[in-house]
Amino acid sequence: MTTTIVPIVSAHPAFDQVAALFDDYRAHYGQPSTPEITRSWLHDQLTQHRLSAAAATRSDHVCGFITVTIMPASLMLGTSWSIRDLYVAPHHRRSGIANALLQHVIHNARAAGAHRVSLQTEADNTPALTLYTDIGFQPVAGLELLNLTFAPTRQDLGDTAHLDRPVPPPGLDRGRTGMRSQIPRSPHIAVRDDS
């Protein structure tokens, strides 16, 4: 069976299939299934060019997808591509789809002059790690992945009563303009606000 890799934008005829598979992907990793919210989120990410996506299709059926962000590679004065998501429907796994999606991104990144393509996965995801290292990806020694996770805001929780007036967190100072500064004041950090 022939696998075709196609770029996906929100207007693509296969977008709804990709969005449904993206929701399955989220559920696979323990998130609640929210098809309409997932579709809306993915639509926004693609429309606002925060993500690029490609889908693997067989007979017009989406079997897998990959998403990528392009970031500045500041020290090299170039770009770096980061694979954010890669998912293949369970009944299509071990059939070369993930490899085809990865090769598609690698080819496009190389053609665009990117400095590198990066990805991350769980340390115990042996099948993925095997695929990635077989293709040529190598672990990056000496680097640690660090996160700063934020608690949901009222707006994140669906409170739309005051969308015209964002509620900043406590401790934000007013500058000379009367608007709240986006830099929190802290007794431990000296911040100069010349606004």
Salt bridges, closest charged atoms under 4 A:
ASP16 OD1 - ARG39 NE 2.65
ASP23 OD1 - ARG26 NH1 3.90
ASP44 OD1 - HIS43 ND1 3.74
ASP159 OD2 - ARG154 NE 3.91
ASP173 OD2 - ARG185 NE 2.99
ASP193 OD2 - ARG185 NH2 3.28
ASP194 OD2 - ARG192 NE 2.50
